Amino acid sequence: MIHLLFALVMIEMAFILILSFANPIRKLVIKGLDLLKQGRGPLVTKTVATTMFVVFGSTIYTITKIQKRSSESGGLINPTDEVLMAHRLLEASLMGFSLFLGLVIDRQHYYTREIFSLRKNLETAKKLK
């Protein structure tokens, strides 16, 4: 699952970079995100995000259980718990970062689309003068 989360984070970072800088792909990405936000797209997106948030919460709960178990044993942590803790911590951080990047992409898409509409309105106002 960690490979999937790494790939997701890299794809989200690529989308953020594409939306940040003026390039020919940006208009294509904006149109794709517009299509994604129509119809059942928002419902599917919210469902996936909610599922990821629940799994994120479960992972955090598992991390706290491992920490509690190690503190009860006098601060000694066995190697199995250490490996499990590192795996869960990496998984939780990637999920949280992925959810955050999803919000960043959503806001960047909104602001970029708003800037394009304002520029279009400005150009039409200049033509009318």
C-alpha positions in Angstrom: 0.0 0.0 0.0 2.9 2.3 0.6 4.0 2.1 -3.1 0.4 3.2 -4.0 0.5 6.1 -1.6 4.0 7.2 -2.8 2.6 7.1 -6.4 -0.5 9.1 -5.4 1.6 11.7 -3.6 3.9 12.1 -6.7 1.0 12.4 -9.0 -0.6 15.0 -6.8 2.7 17.0 -6.7 2.8 16.9 -10.5 -0.7 18.3 -10.7 0.2 21.1 -8.3 3.3 22.0 -10.3 1.2 21.9 -13.5 -1.4 24.2 -12.0 1.2 26.5 -10.5 3.0 27.5 -13.7 1.7 28.6 -17.1 2.2 25.8 -19.5 0.2 24.2 -22.3 -0.8 21.2 -20.1 -2.5 23.5 -17.5 -5.6 24.2 -19.6 -6.0 20.5 -20.2 -5.7 19.7 -16.5 -8.2 22.4 -15.6 -10.7 21.1 -18.1 -10.2 17.6 -16.8 -10.7 18.8 -13.2 -13.8 20.7 -14.4 -15.2 17.5 -15.9 -14.3 15.6 -12.7 -16.3 18.0 -10.6 -19.4 17.6 -12.6 -22.0 14.9 -12.2 -21.0 12.1 -9.7 -17.4 13.1 -9.5 -17.7 15.1 -6.3 -19.6 12.2 -4.6 -16.9 9.7 -5.6 -14.1 12.1 -4.5 -15.7 12.7 -1.1 -16.3 9.0 -0.6 -12.6 8.2 -1.4 -11.4 11.0 0.8 -13.6 9.9 3.7 -12.4 6.3 3.3 -8.8 7.5 3.4 -9.5 9.6 6.4 -11.0 6.7 8.3 -8.0 4.5 7.4 -5.8 7.4 8.5 -7.5 7.5 11.8 -7.2 3.7 12.2 -3.5 3.9 11.5 -3.1 6.6 14.1 -5.0 4.5 16.6 -2.7 1.6 15.9 0.4 3.8 16.4 -0.9 4.9 19.8 -1.6 1.3 20.8 1.9 0.3 19.9 3.3 3.3 21.8 1.1 2.5 24.8 2.2 -1.1 24.8 5.9 -0.1 24.7 5.5 2.4 27.5 3.8 -0.2 29.7 6.7 -2.6 29.2 9.1 -0.1 30.8 10.2 1.7 27.7 11.7 -1.3 26.0 10.3 -1.8 22.5 10.7 -5.1 20.8 12.0 -5.2 17.2 8.6 -6.4 15.8 6.8 -3.4 17.3 9.5 -1.1 16.1 9.1 -2.3 12.5 5.3 -2.1 12.7 5.5 1.4 14.2 7.8 2.6 11.4 5.5 1.1 8.7 2.4 2.5 10.2 4.0 5.9 10.8 5.1 6.1 7.1 1.6 5.0 6.0 -0.1 7.6 8.2 2.2 10.4 7.1 1.7 9.5 3.4 -2.1 9.4 3.8 -2.2 12.7 5.6 0.0 14.3 3.1 -2.1 12.9 0.3 -5.3 14.3 1.8 -3.6 17.7 2.3 -2.4 17.8 -1.3 -5.9 16.9 -2.5 -7.2 20.0 -0.8 -4.4 22.1 -2.3 -5.2 20.9 -5.8 -8.9 21.7 -5.2 -8.1 25.3 -4.1 -5.6 25.8 -6.8 -8.1 24.7 -9.4 -10.7 27.0 -8.1 -8.4 30.0 -8.0 -6.9 29.3 -11.4 -10.4 29.0 -12.9 -11.4 32.2 -11.2 -8.4 34.1 -12.6 -9.2 32.8 -16.1 -12.8 34.0 -15.8 -11.7 37.4 -14.5 -9.2 37.8 -17.3 -11.9 36.9 -19.8 -14.3 39.5 -18.3 -11.6 42.1 -18.4 -10.9 41.5 -22.0 -14.6 41.7 -22.9 -14.8 45.0 -20.9 -11.9 46.4 -22.8 -13.5 45.4 -26.2 -16.7 47.2 -25.2 -14.8 50.5 -24.5 
